[in-house]
């Protein structure tokens, strides 16, 4: 089975087979010719001078913040080495969405599954929210409605859309699955999950809290959940961008726990489109803690609230920002009064000049590497599509670390 295939000629994308719109945009952007020159204060410079200036800024900083962190496994390993040397704070640009999941996992744990398990075994799938298919365009083709599955028939799989959907404007591939739409606003998803918990457990609930039609649909869904052999609930935490959204995730996770008393059910949290899963995996195995950890003492200090990068910048608790984004030119650093070093996609542009900007290679295009897919269980190999003089993030970090060591020894 072909995941996708592409053809590149003279450094340009010629064709892309079985790739989604996000993949095409990624390769088109990565393969478009860009200026590869490093910049200091908006002026072209050499890579050696950019490295030297970056090392000097890092050496003078007392509370550096490393964020963005949109890179591959080797890039993140290099970032952690320099961060340890400098005593930096680490947070991903998608940290808010990432930690809506992680805080629930830290506090209570969960039953989670993988893409392969869903593809081969799930007979009931609930997709929470209405952005999952936009954020993960091949979810239906590869997981929910594949051509083949081992232990369950995809044609018999029930698909439930629980969220602010308009049933009259569903994408064609979703309508083809004869799915059921239960319209619930984002802020009401937690209430819907709690009603489902009560119905599954046989406790009295106000089933008409959402109106007669939606209430009846929730009653029917509770019955389906109890009789399903393997139900799966999927969501994208980045979509759940409202106050205390982690409580919605907690309600979904608790529903899954209740179901596992009598049947089999699992969560499928969808993430990783900006390498947040990759960066967090590397950070966790290297430090023993996830992101939002500071290394200013001789041991890591993890705090998902205090070490949020937006808060640190707003409260002026950092005196240097190093921003890494090698996969997307749209992920630009926030404006800050502190010196800013950017290791960025070669197509990145800025409204205001940054202290140092070093264009870096795109993993999977300019150099090989690995990153973790959304379910966090499988590191995916990334190949190399072209010869390029763009350095990898890991190479820049190695050069920075050497400069910092030399300065320490002198």
Secondary structure, DSSP 8 states (H G I E B T S, - for coil): --S-EEEEETTEEEEEES--HHHHHHHHHHHS------EETTEE--HHHHHHHHHHHHHH-SSEEEEEEE--HHHHHHHHHHHHHHT-EE--TTHHHHHHHHHHHHHH---B--HHHHHHH-SEEEEESS-HHHHSTTHIIIIIS-S--SSS-GGG-EEEEEES--GGG--HHHHTTT-EEEE--GGGHHHHHHHHHHHHHT----TTTT-HHHHHHHHHHHHHHHH-SSEEEEEETTT--STTTHHHHHHHHHHHHHHTTTS-EEEEEE--TTSHHHHHHHHHHHHSS-SSEE-SSSS-EE-TTTT-HHHHHHTT--SEEEEEESS-TT------SSEEEEEEETT---SS--SEEEEE--BTTTB-EEEE-TTSS-EEEE---S------HHHHHHHHHHHHHHHHH-
